[in-house]
């Protein structure tokens, strides 16, 4: 059931839940994420960042497309944080059904211009587009080109941005960080700001960088307007923490079938909790 991001998120928007967008960086992680989505009957967006694309290669994207066609739940393959128009063209050529163009660090008018250019081209080919307004903070190399602080999304700007670009979904900055949340800051979502933005633009909204934010805030955000939540750090930490435990210092432990199953189970526990938290469990039946 390979489909587009728009097809998945429009249903989530109508029924007030959020779809998890799990970032994967190897075949085992992808396989595990699809399995837990099928087990919970939850729609899935597979997020792959340009760095991850370079790591796994185009050939694996072909495999992801094939597996998605054979899934029992709807799946969109999403190019996460595309930086240039040329990257987006590459994503479309590779078979991605959803793309994000991140112009959030550019001046407002430049962000509108590149996002509209991407949207005009992608829509001709039936590919969904996510834009971003405001910046999510970050304290590691995965931040948005080095953005260290949160610049909250302005509701007036959001209206103008959506009207002028025609994006299918919008990533907003309401109080999250990429990576692990900084120890010196208190995680807190501005839910009133989310409500105002949602009431004025009404399209699916996206939350990036939710690691460290309280579950009750995330649950409420999914109920009142967030329809896609990106998850990368939490599942990767679970996966690789378990891998370190399994490997220990024993060099005899070397075969993937002896190492990866426990790692995938640890990852799937975290993924299942996110699926339930976002209200996505069982929602595959809506498609």
C-alpha positions in Angstrom: 0.0 0.0 0.0 2.6 2.6 -1.1 0.9 6.0 -1.2 1.6 9.7 -0.8 2.2 11.7 2.4 -0.9 13.8 1.5 -3.1 10.7 1.2 -2.0 9.6 4.7 -2.0 12.9 6.4 -5.3 14.2 5.1 -7.0 11.2 6.9 -5.1 11.9 10.0 -6.1 15.6 9.9 -9.8 14.6 9.4 -9.7 12.1 12.4 -7.4 14.1 14.7 -4.4 11.8 15.2 -0.7 11.9 14.2 1.2 9.5 12.0 4.6 8.5 13.1 7.4 9.3 10.6 10.2 6.9 11.7 13.7 7.7 10.3 15.5 4.6 9.3 19.1 4.1 8.4 19.5 0.4 7.5 17.4 -2.4 6.2 16.9 -4.1 9.5 15.5 -0.9 11.1 13.2 -0.5 8.1 12.0 -4.1 8.3 11.3 -3.8 12.0 9.4 -0.5 11.7 7.1 -1.9 8.9 6.5 -5.0 11.0 5.4 -3.1 14.1 3.2 -0.8 12.0 1.5 -3.8 10.5 1.1 -5.4 13.9 -0.6 -2.3 15.3 -2.5 -1.6 12.0 -1.0 1.9 11.9 -0.3 4.1 8.8 3.4 4.7 8.4 5.7 7.4 7.0 9.2 6.2 6.4 11.5 9.1 6.9 15.0 9.1 5.2 17.3 12.1 5.6 19.7 12.9 2.7 22.6 11.7 5.0 20.8 8.5 5.4 20.1 8.2 1.7 23.8 8.5 1.1 24.5 5.8 3.6 22.0 3.2 2.4 22.2 4.0 -1.4 19.6 4.2 -4.1 19.4 0.4 -4.5 17.9 0.1 -1.0 15.3 2.7 -1.8 14.2 0.4 -4.6 13.8 -2.4 -2.0 11.9 0.0 0.4 9.5 0.9 -2.5 8.9 -2.8 -3.2 8.3 -3.8 0.4 5.9 -0.8 0.8 3.8 -1.9 -2.1 3.3 -5.3 -0.3 2.4 -3.8 3.1 -0.9 -4.3 4.8 -0.9 -0.7 6.0 -0.5 2.5 4.0 3.1 3.7 3.7 4.6 6.9 2.3 8.4 7.2 1.7 9.5 10.7 2.8 12.6 12.6 1.9 13.4 14.4 5.2 14.9 17.9 5.3 15.7 18.3 1.7 17.9 21.4 1.3 17.8 22.1 -2.4 15.5 21.9 -5.4 18.1 19.5 -7.0 17.8 17.2 -4.0 14.1 17.0 -4.3 14.4 16.1 -8.0 16.7 13.3 -6.9 14.2 12.1 -4.4 11.4 12.0 -7.0 13.7 10.0 -9.3 14.5 7.5 -6.5 10.8 6.8 -5.9 10.0 8.9 -2.9 6.2 9.7 -2.6 6.7 12.6 -0.2 9.3 15.3 0.2 10.3 18.0 2.6 12.0 21.1 1.5 13.5 22.9 4.5 14.0 26.6 3.8 13.4 27.5 7.4 16.8 29.1 7.9 16.4 31.3 4.8 14.7 34.7 4.9 10.9 34.4 4.7 10.5 35.4 1.1 13.3 33.0 0.0 11.7 30.2 2.0 8.4 30.9 0.2 10.2 31.0 -3.2 12.0 27.7 -3.0 9.1 25.9 -1.3 6.7 27.0 -4.1 9.2 25.9 -6.8 9.4 22.5 -5.2 5.6 22.3 -4.7 4.9 23.2 -8.3 7.2 20.5 -9.6 6.4 17.8 -7.2 2.6 18.2 -7.5 2.8 17.7 -11.3 4.3 14.2 -10.5 1.9 13.4 -7.7 4.4 13.8 -4.9 3.4 15.5 -1.6 5.4 18.4 -0.2 6.1 19.4 3.4 7.5 22.9 4.2 8.8 24.4 7.4 8.3 27.7 9.0 10.2 28.7 12.2 13.2 26.6 13.4 13.4 23.6 15.6 16.3 23.8 18.0 19.2 21.3 17.9 22.2 20.4 19.9 24.0 18.0 17.6 25.0 17.6 14.0 21.5 16.6 12.9 20.1 20.1 13.7 18.8 22.2 10.8 22.1 23.4 9.3 23.3 24.3 12.8 20.2 26.0 14.2 20.8 26.0 18.0 17.7 27.8 19.3 13.9 27.5 18.7 12.4 30.3 16.6 8.7 29.9 17.1 6.3 29.8 14.1 4.4 33.0 13.6 0.7 32.3 12.8 0.4 35.3 10.4 3.4 34.1 8.5 2.0 30.6 8.5 -1.1 31.8 6.7 0.9 33.7 4.1 3.3 30.8 3.6 0.6 28.1 3.0 -1.4 30.4 0.7 1.7 31.3 -1.4 3.4 27.9 -1.6 0.5 25.4 -1.8 2.3 22.9 0.5 0.4 19.8 1.7 1.7 19.9 5.2 3.7 22.4 7.4 6.3 21.7 10.0 6.0 24.2 12.8 8.2 25.2 15.7 6.3 25.1 19.0 8.9 24.0 21.5 10.9 20.9 20.3 14.6 20.1 19.7 16.3 17.8 17.3 18.3 15.1 19.1 18.3 14.8 22.9 16.7 17.8 24.6 19.3 20.1 26.3 19.6 19.4 30.0 19.5 23.1 30.9 16.1 23.6 29.2 12.6 22.5 30.3 10.8 20.7 27.5 7.5 22.5 26.9 5.2 22.7 23.9 3.3 25.9 23.2 -0.1 24.2 22.7 -1.9 27.6 22.5 0.3 28.6 19.6 -0.4 25.2 18.0 -4.2 25.8 18.3 -3.9 29.2 16.8 -1.8 28.1 13.8 -4.1 25.1 13.2 -7.3 27.2 13.3 -5.9 29.5 10.7 -4.2 27.2 8.2 -6.1 23.9 8.8 -3.7 21.7 6.7 -1.8 18.9 8.4 0.9 20.1 10.8 4.2 18.4 11.5 6.2 18.1 14.7 10.0 17.6 14.4 12.2 16.7 17.3 9.9 15.4 20.0 12.5 13.5 22.1 12.3 14.7 25.7 8.9 16.4 25.5 6.4 15.0 28.0 4.1 12.3 26.7 0.9 14.1 27.8 1.9 17.2 25.8 2.7 15.1 22.7 -0.6 13.3 23.0 -2.5 16.5 23.3 -0.6 18.0 20.3 -1.7 15.1 18.2 -5.3 15.6 19.3 -5.5 19.3 18.5 -3.6 19.7 15.3 -0.3 17.8 14.8 -0.8 15.1 12.2 2.8 13.9 11.6 5.5 13.4 14.2 9.1 12.7 13.3 10.9 10.0 15.4 14.5 9.3 14.9 16.6 9.7 18.1 14.3 7.6 20.3 14.2 4.5 18.1 17.9 4.7 17.2 19.0 5.0 20.8 16.9 2.0 21.7 18.3 0.0 18.8 21.9 0.8 19.4 21.8 0.6 23.2 20.6 -2.9 22.9 23.2 -3.7 20.3 26.0 -2.5 22.7 24.5 -4.8 25.3 24.3 -7.8 23.0 27.8 -7.3 21.7 29.5 -6.7 25.0 33.2 -7.5 24.7 32.6 -10.9 23.2 34.1 -11.0 19.7 32.4 -14.4 19.1 29.1 -12.5 18.8 29.3 -11.4 15.2 26.5 -12.9 13.1 23.6 -10.5 12.4 21.0 -13.1 13.2 22.5 -13.4 16.7 22.8 -9.6 17.2 19.9 -7.8 15.5 16.7 -9.6 16.6 17.0 -8.3 20.2 17.9 -4.8 18.9 14.9 -4.8 16.7 12.6 -5.9 19.5 13.9 -3.0 21.7 13.3 -0.6 18.9 9.8 -2.0 18.3 8.8 -1.5 21.9 9.6 2.2 21.6 7.9 2.5 18.2 4.8 0.8 19.5 4.6 3.2 22.4 4.9 6.2 19.9 2.2 4.7 17.7 -0.2 4.4 20.6 0.7 7.8 22.0 0.0 9.5 18.7 -3.4 7.8 18.4 -2.3 6.0 15.2 -2.9 2.4 16.4 -5.7 0.8 14.5 -6.1 3.7 12.1 -4.9 1.7 9.1 -8.6 0.6 8.8 -9.5 4.2 7.8 -7.7 3.9 4.5 
